[in-house]
Amino acid sequence: MPGMSIESRSKIVTSALTMYRVQKNKMLTTIRPTESRDVIAMAAVRARDCETQEYWEPRIGRYLSEQQSPKEALSDRAGFVAVNGDTIVGFVSGHRTRRYGCDGELQWVDVIAERRRRDG
């Protein structure tokens, strides 16, 4: 989360960690901030629904490192992954923006199909 104040980072991490563990289907899901080592797995999750892992790896990596920005994006970024055991099963990322007169915008929300909420 380069460019973000320590206070802002602390608030985001504290908020995320209050939702730290979710029990679902007897498998513990952990929500934690993204790390650079997560990019490959995030790309694999995203590629399940659109394009390929090779397509997403550089895009997600550049986005998270602030080397590539969406239109009107500000420098503050946040990303979180959902992890079951050692496997990333989903992620969310977003950034501050002035686009559409808003303060923030979600860039991606992806969860593998097997871990999405089901009715019944």
N, C-alpha and C positions, 0 to 999 in steps of 0.2 A: 504494500500500500504506500508506495513512494509519494512524496509530496503532501501527505496528510499529516496534520498535527498529531502529536502524541496523545493529546486529550481526545481528539476525534477517534483515533485508532482504539484507544482504551474503551470509549463508549461503545463502539461497534463490537469489539471483542467481548466486552462484558455482556452486551445484549445477546450475542450469539451463544455465549457459554451458559446463560440462564436457561437455554433450551438444549443444553449440552447432550443429553442422552434421551433417546426415544425408544421405548420397547415396542417392537412390532414383529409379529410372527416368530416370537422367541429368539429373535436375532437382534442384538444391540446395535443401534445405529448411532454413530457419533457425528456431531456437526462441529466442524473446526474451520478456522480461516485457511484459505488456500495458501499453498507454498509453491515455489517455482517447480519443484519436482512433480507436482500434480498435473501439469499441463498435458502430458501424454495421455493419462487416464481420462482427463476431462475431454480431450479431443475424441477419444474412443467412445465415450458416452454420447457426445454430440453427433458423432458419425452414425450412430444407430438409426437416426431419423433423417439425416440430411448430409449429403456429400460423403467425404472419406476422412479417415483419421489424418492422413497426410495433408488434406486441405485445411483442417481445423488447427493442427498443432501450431503452425506459425502465427495464425490469426489470434488464437487465445493467448499464446505467449507474448506477442507484441501488445495486445490489449492490456493484459495484467501488468506488464512492465512499463506501460504508458508510452511505448514507442509508436503506437497506432491508436488514434482516437476517433470515436464517432463524431458526427457533426455537432458542434457547439458543446462538446464534452469538456468539463473542467478536470483538473488533474487528480482529484480524489477518487480512488477506486476501492471497491470492497468485493471480496469473493469468499464464498464458503463452500465446502464440500461435505457431502453426506457419505460416511464410510461405514461399511459392514465388514468387520474383521479387517483385512488388509485391502479390501476392494472399494474403490470409489463408485458409488451407485447413483450419484447425482451431484449437481452443483448449481449455484446461483451466483451471478456477478452483476455489478452495477457501478454506476459512476454519478458524480454530481454533474449537473448540466443546467443550462438556461433554455434548452430546447423546449418548445411548446409552453414556455412560461413556467416550467417546473423547476424544482430544486434537485431532483434526482431522476434517474432512469434505469430500469433493469435492462441489462444487455442480453443475458441468457438465463433461462431456468430450464434445466434438463434433469430428468430422472429416468433411469432405465425402466422399460415397460414392466418388468417383473416386480419392481418395487413401488410402482404407482398405486395410489389408493384405488380400491375396487369397491363397488357397492355390493352389499350382501355379504 
